[in-house]
Amino acid sequence: MLPAQIFLDEGDEGPNGPLYEYILRYLMKGGLKGATLYRADFGFGSR
């Protein structure tokens, strides 16, 4: 298993809508067994 984190801004857009949806659909089509999306309501500091 290779864990990965992808950080996006809320306004990032993919070809047909939000970029996070595009990425999740791409991973599902590629056969990934699972993914989790977290939305942060508040944070500070650099990534």
C-alpha positions in Angstrom: 0.0 0.0 0.0 1.3 3.4 -0.9 -0.5 6.2 1.1 -0.8 9.6 -0.6 -2.1 13.0 0.4 -3.4 15.5 -2.1 -4.0 19.1 -1.0 -6.5 21.2 -3.0 -8.1 24.6 -2.6 -11.9 24.7 -2.5 -12.1 26.5 -5.8 -9.9 24.1 -7.8 -11.8 23.0 -10.8 -11.5 19.9 -13.0 -12.8 19.4 -16.5 -16.4 18.9 -15.5 -16.7 20.2 -11.9 -14.7 20.2 -8.7 -11.2 18.8 -9.0 -11.6 16.5 -6.0 -14.5 14.8 -7.7 -12.5 14.4 -10.9 -9.6 12.8 -8.9 -11.8 10.4 -7.0 -13.6 9.3 -10.2 -10.2 8.8 -11.9 -8.9 6.7 -9.0 -12.1 4.6 -9.0 -11.8 3.9 -12.8 -8.2 3.0 -12.2 -9.2 0.2 -9.8 -8.1 1.8 -6.5 -9.7 -0.1 -3.7 -10.5 2.9 -1.5 -10.0 6.6 -0.9 -11.2 9.1 1.8 -11.9 12.8 1.3 -11.5 15.1 4.2 -12.7 18.7 4.1 -11.0 21.0 6.6 -13.2 23.8 7.9 -10.4 25.7 9.5 -6.6 25.6 9.6 -3.4 27.6 9.7 0.3 27.3 8.8 2.0 26.3 5.7 1.3 23.0 4.0 
